[in-house]
Every structure is written in C-alpha cells, then in structure tokens.
Amino acid sequence: MLAEIITIGDEILIGQIVDTNSAFISKTLNGIGVKVFQITSIQDEEHHILTALEDAKNRADLVIVTGGLGPTKDDVTKETFCKFLDDKLVKNEKVLQNIKHIFKTYVKRVPLPSNLSQALVPSTATILNNIHGTAPGMWMEKENTVFVSMPGVPYEMKYLLTQEVLPRVVKRYNRPHIYHKTLLTYGKGESEIQEHIKDWEEALPNDIKLAYLPSLGRVRLRLSSTGPNEEQLKKAVGAQMDTLHELLVDIAVGYEDETNIQERISALLQSKSQSLSLAESCTGGAIAQEITAVPGASVYFKGSVVPYETHQKVTVLGIDETIIQKNTVVSAQVAKAMATKCVRLFGSDYALATTGIAGPTKGDATDEVGTVYIAIASPKGVFAEKFSFGNLRERVIKKATNKAFEMLLKEILKN
Amino acid sequence: MLAEIITIGDEILIGQIVDTNSAFISKTLNGIGVKVFQITSIQDEEHHILTALEDAKNRADLVIVTGGLGPTKDDVTKETFCKFLDDKLVKNEKVLQNIKHIFKTYVKRVPLPSNLSQALVPSTATILNNIHGTAPGMWMEKENTVFVSMPGVPYEMKYLLTQEVLPRVVKRYNRPHIYHKTLLTYGKGESEIQEHIKDWEEALPNDIKLAYLPSLGRVRLRLSSTGPNEEQLKKAVGAQMDTLHELLVDIAVGYEDETNIQERISALLQSKSQSLSLAESCTGGAIAQEITAVPGASVYFKGSVVPYETHQKVTVLGIDETIIQKNTVVSAQVAKAMATKCVRLFGSDYALATTGIAGPTKGDATDEVGTVYIAIASPKGVFAEKFSFGNLRERVIKKATNKAFEMLLKEILKN
C-alpha cells in the first residue's frame, strides 16, 4: 500500500521553518510496512489544498495531512476538507470537553470563542483525541482513500500518529513488510567504497536495493527490501549485509537500525560502568548537546566544560599556561592537556577534548580555519589527532562532532 | 513568477534524513521576490522524476531540483533529465578539470572512473561550477520553464544556489517584491493574542496577510505583502507592524527579519562590552551549542560548564553542598548558586544557569519531570524562576533553552 504526506503552511514554503514532521511520519509509517510515495508541501489556501488532496487520492491509499488547524483565521484546512468531502462542520462534544479540560488544567484561563471553535469538525470525521492540544486529529474517507488530518505542532502530531493513527492503519490495511538495514562507515568517500564493493553490488539480487548516504565524514550504506514474509526479508538482507560488512570491515562502525553511534557509546560505557566527560572548545557544546539529548545520559555522562575563551582553558580546566604559550591554543599538546585535566576535574574514565578554529575568523589561533585537534584521555593514556575540516563554520563543528564520536567509539572498543 | 522545489531521494521518503535544503532554497528565493508554490519530495526513480518534472513545468517558471547526482549507480537524475529534454549525456571538459582539481587538492588520490563519470552532463545544460564538490550544477530549459539541478549535499547546494543560480534568476526574470516582517512574542498563546488584536486584524487591508506561528513558548506574527514597489510595501507593512507592536508591547521582544533572539543578545552584549557564561544542567549544552553556532560568539561568550552529575555542581562549579542538601538539586537556591559561581569561575558579567528534570526519569530529584529552574546572575544580582515544561524530554530541553534566552534578553535590556 502507498501513503502520501501533505504539509500545509506558508511557513514551510517561505523557508521560515524546516519540515521535520514529514521525516518522523515517513519513518514511522515505514516501520509498519507502509511506503511513502511522495511528500508535498503546499500553501494554506483552499484551491491548492483541494488540488493536492485530489492528486494524492488518485495515487495513495492513505494521505496524512499536517497543519492548518489553529484557532486563528489564517487556518482553512477544516473548511476545505468539508468542501472536498461534501460535508459540513458540526460541534463535537468530546472535543469540546478536551478543550475545556486543557484550558482548566494547563492554560489556566477561560477559553475564548476561537478556542471553542476548534471543536467544530466535519460531521463524517472520526475524532482522534489530542491529549496534548486543543486541535483534534481527524480520520476521514473519500473513494476508498483515507485522509488523516493532524495539527502541525510536532509533539501533538507525534502523539496522535503513534497512539491514534498507527493502530487504525495496522487494523485496516494488509501491508507487506519493508526491511532496511544500514551500515555506518567512517573515513572513506562513496566512490571509493563503490569501487571496493562493485563486484558484490553487481551481483546483488534485483529485489534488494542499495543506497549510498554520504554526510560529512560518514557514508551510510542502506539495503532495503519489500515482501510478504518478514523473516525471509531479514534473512536475505541480513546475508547480503554480512558480506558487505566483511568487505568494509576496516571502516564499518555498526548498524544504524539497531543503534546510532551515541547510543552505541552509551550502551558500551553503561555495560562497563565507565563514565565520560568533555572539554569542548571549538565544538562549543555540540557534543554535550548530542549526548544529553538521549535519555539515560546521566548514567555515564559526568559533565562538560566549554572553555571558549583561551584564558578559560587555564582558569577553569587548570591546564598549564606555558603549554599554550609554547604550542599555541590550537595544538595537539593543548588538546591532550584539556582531555587529561577533564578526566581529573570530573573524575571520569574517558574524556574527549576539542580545540580548533571553526571560523570564519581565526581568533587567537595561527593555524588555518578548519584546523581541529581532538584528544581522548582513557584509562590507558591520552592521544590527539589533527584534522582539516574546511572553511564553513557549521560544517567544521558538525564534522568535528562526528569525528569525536568515531574516535571515542574505537577507543572504547579497544579497551 | 512562481518557483517549485523538487527533492529527489528515497532517504527523505523513508525518513532517514530531514529535508533542510528546501527551507534554505525557499528563504533564499523569497528574498529576491520569487514565490515558492510547492515543494515535492519524490523517489530516486525515473518514472516518478519524469512525472514530477512535467507537473512542475505546467505550474512554475523555475524548478529547482536537488539530489540524485552522486557518482554511484543508485543516482539516475542526469539520465532522466536527458529523457525529459530529449537530450544525451556528453563529457564536459570544464567539469572534468574541476573533478581532477578537487581530487588532487582535497581528496589526495586518483579519481576512479565513477568519479570521472560525473563530468557527463546533458548537452544543452549550462554548467554551474561547483567549487565544493564533484557534481556540477546544471541550468536547463524546456518550454520556457527553467530547470536547475544541484547536488543534495547542503553546503554544495548553498554555494551553487547563492553564487551561480541567484544571479541568473535575477537577470532573467522580472520579479515583484515580496516583503515579510515578523514580530517575536513570548508568554501568550496564539488565541489570546488573536483575541487581543482582533479589531486591528479585521481592519487589515486585503493585500497584507497575517500568519500566527506558534512554537514552544513563542508566537511569531508574520505580516506579508507582494507588489511591484519595494518602498511602498515596506511602508505599508511597516505601518501595520508598528500598530501591532504597540498592541503587543508587553510580550514583544523584537523583529525576526532583522535578528533572532541569540543575535540580539550577541549584539547587545558586544555593544556594551559585556560577557556571558553558562552553567547548564538539564539543558546539557543546548544553550552553549546555540550560542556558539553563530560566528563571533567568542567576542562575548566566555564559556560554560555542564555539571550533569549532581556532585559536579560542587566539585566543578564550587557551590556549597549544604545548599543542595537543604533544597534538593532542582531548586531556585541551587540555580542561583550555579549562576553566581559561574560568574566568578568565568569572570563574566552575566551567567545563565539551568537545573531541572528533562525526563523521562527523575534522576536525583524529587520534583515532577519537566520542572526547571532558570537563574540569571547579572551585575545587579541574581534571581531564579521556576517552570513546568511537561513530560517530553526534547520539549523540556527546547522550552528551557528558549525561556533562558528570553529571560536573558529582558535582563540585559533592563541593565
């Protein structure tokens, strides 16, 4: 079966916000064997919505629509659905009670008429109860295609999709299984990898698809297959993946379906009852932010310092000022001293340290923009590596963050 | 004139990556008066690409296509453009030289045949030179619609769009002006705001459009207008915005077109030669990461500590252990002590501190998940506020980060 996603809202089309909802919806639907054929972002405008609904109806069995359900008058989605379905808006008592409950419990004021108007829904819609907000989810149908309308607020949408929409989709449709397995590799480009695995790739059966997904220092290799029997799919894709892993054993770090690299580090450190701290200069908190975004980080993550000013590396971390004077602040010696002091300051088993020039200007450094030293202190000692990550600030920070996780994982696996 | 964006790649449709390119392209085109009518994400598959190109041709003057230009065999965009344009691939000498140059200078190995095949382009395409990568940009035409094909790698796409595509668009098309002005507000919901400004909104002229953009504790109010005369647009929108700002003076913090809140804080601190440091517990580096993502942060940002483990608040920040014992670690007293110690540790004028329970579990705390204290130490003293940000980890961190910036801006403006 095929699904499509339609996001409604001028804010996406003028580039004011990035559409993160569609990725979440696609991934979730994929997980239960529903293939997303197309994602379309359209204007908050009746004619455009009607056209998009009609086009999607002709291609898909299920159309997920987000956005345009606010209490304010720039939102026209519900009225447009009535036109599309030849239906009319009626007040829904259950939705009204939910709105009143949310205002009483969380908003702590009396709802305005515009808030209460969110209880108006197309008469044929099945209501999906939104415990996180006042706009209800709606499940509607036209000529055997199901249309689901949800608010665009990400956590409301996520709740409705996983708790209300998914069980209904599972019940209604026979779905094939879709199975993806993704190998994470570090350190080689996609063309080099392709050259290395070309004989294997040529011989890949037609029903297994290979995709190369390059991004800043990583290439992910994804194998995908679709079919009625989940066990067979897993076996067929798994066997090919084993061969691929063997071919790329020097640069492979793990499978992404099972875990990403932070989660793998987290699991390893927890299983060994070891801990981590960070001293981030040029990455400015980006590594800590990725680590603490994952629940349970507090089990192994002791904490971090961002000694952004050169001087703070001495006063906060306590490294010897002469090391900076002799080697400059962006140097292997300073990176190593930061990591060593970080282990002592936080009492952790491992410490990661970064010092470099993210750009666009050089600051206190003499090296080129993009130069980054990453050091790791472990129970076995301390070492640093030098990198050149180019001259785009965002890319330097991201590449340094990725590289730091890669080095740390390799080091933990060694010990 | 109308533009459309087509992104090619299964990785978007299976939710493996978030499409950030489209937001950048939309915003950039909008800035030169080009309206983006629709964004469509499609499969890396010939028939789907052909259909999407044909549909877009019938609606738009300019179609920007990203993705599907890698050296590996899962990318079919160029071959499909040849079919669409009734053209054939020919080797382009300039592109070939660029590929060889990039391999010699950056990759530091001999290009493989698959790398050199990236020099094959449709014979009628105008080449847009990609200094950051081996896949060229291409400018093609069919029945008076221009098609631009670019690689999906974000920094390559950004370079090509701004340096190569934009000047050609400006030269070729007469464009109206599109003018947006966005007011940032904090602390009231969209329906409350609407109720408060309804008389003004009713009287808004038809050619000025108002949009409400709510997100975790903020509502942005955007006024938009399109027309031939830029000065008239700015004047008309500006006059309405002045009235709106006056109506919402208690909750308005600034205009987003001019600056976002971090940039405003940055500009204010720099103009006063004042500095900032952070002690982030529950936000885990998220505030530092947002601050250091902006070039020039080193001028006013001294550094930060993430004392993630309770114990580190004592050993690293140096707060009195009895304060924690008496009040628990998630308390106004601890937040204030963190901010005060942070000012001393980093020698900064301001410090922001966060302590709370991001969830899903409570850790060392007795309070409910979602409870966050944010403290600010300033030259005038220290204070803390308590918040309840719900029980979704990602949302708690994001809301606390937004709120911290809001409190800091207000405090700086007072001093």
Interface residues (C-beta under 8 A of the other chain):
Chain A: D10 E11 I12 L13 I14 G15 Q16 I17 V18 D19 T20 S22 A23 F24 I25 S26 K27 T28 N30 K35 V36 F37 Q38 I39 T40 S41 I42 Q43 D44 H48 G70 P71 T72 K73 D74 V107 R109 P111 L112 S114 N115 V153 Y155 H180 T182 G189 E190 S191 E192 Q194 E195 E201 K209 L210 A211 Y212 L213 P214 S215 R220 R222 S224 L278 E280 T283 G284 G285 A286 I287 A288 Q289 I291 T292 A293 P295 G296 A297 S298 F301 K302 G303 S304 V305 V306 P307 Y308 E309 Q312 T315 V316 L345 F346 G347 A358 G359 P360 T361 G363 L392 R393 E394 R395 I397
Chain B: D10 E11 I12 L13 I14 G15 Q16 I17 V18 D19 T20 S22 A23 F24 I25 S26 K27 T28 N30 K35 V36 F37 Q38 I39 T40 S41 I42 Q43 D44 H48 G70 P71 T72 K73 D74 V107 R109 P111 L112 S114 N115 V153 Y155 H180 T182 G189 E190 S191 E192 Q194 E195 E201 K209 L210 A211 Y212 L213 P214 S215 R220 R222 S224 L278 E280 T283 G284 G285 A286 I287 A288 Q289 I291 T292 A293 P295 G296 A297 S298 F301 K302 G303 S304 V305 V306 P307 Y308 E309 Q312 T315 V316 L345 F346 G347 A358 G359 P360 T361 G363 L392 R393 E394 R395 I397
